[in-house]
């Protein structure tokens, strides 16, 4: 049986919800612990959903800003804090897309294998472009299960739908991605010859 300690930042693990309650009472260590625990995954999720590092940073930070705000609507009887945070991130990304504020970021790398780097960059760009064309519920399934390597159960909890729905969305999304990426792959192979 797991023991609990009275304060955050101690040697006993606390749930996100415990850290959240401490954080809402002004405990900065609880906020830091929650941020350290959840920010990297939220950032990766937003990065995969937008294809933009700047947008991903903004989304991940805004999720935590909203947790600190006075108008928070989190209710632990309705689900986990982690699922709530992903929902906030998802909504922020929707707003960014509607406003057209997600900028494509082309990262430049210095590599010894220039051609290999170009091919990888083109493949990554093609993947993000194909992901961007997917309906949001399919994109969520691919990002969480394939890119984030989450289990179907985790994705189900974060997407607030049954496991079977996650599986069917993922199956359909993979088929759509495959059909969209095959022409790009054929073009890349033809250029390589």
PEURLIN-V95075 format. One record per pair of residues at least 12 apart in sequence whose C-alpha atoms are under 7 Angstrom apart, sorted by the first residue. I is the first residue (numbers start at 0). J is the second residue. D is the distance in Angstrom with one decimal. If there is no record, write none. Layout:
I&J&D + I&J&D
//
This chain:
7&28&6.6 + 7&29&5.4 + 8&28&6.3 + 8&29&6.7 + 8&32&6.8 + 15&33&6.5 + 15&80&6.3 + 16&80&6.1 + 18&30&6.9 + 18&33&6.3 + 38&59&6.1 + 41&59&5.6 + 41&85&7.0 + 42&55&5.3 + 42&56&6.1 + 42&59&5.2 + 44&142&6.7 + 45&58&6.6 + 47&142&6.2 + 48&142&7.0 + 49&101&6.7 + 50&103&6.4 + 50&127&6.1 + 51&101&6.8 + 51&102&6.2 + 51&103&5.6 + 51&104&5.3 + 52&104&6.9 + 54&101&6.1 + 58&88&6.0 + 58&91&6.4 + 62&84&6.4 + 62&87&6.2 + 62&88&6.2 + 82&156&6.5 + 82&157&4.5 + 85&157&6.5 + 125&180&6.9 + 125&183&7.0 + 129&176&6.1 + 129&179&6.2 + 129&180&6.9 + 137&168&5.4 + 137&169&6.3 + 137&172&5.2 + 140&154&7.0 + 140&165&6.2 + 140&168&6.4 + 140&169&5.4 + 141&169&6.0 + 141&172&6.8 + 151&165&6.5
//
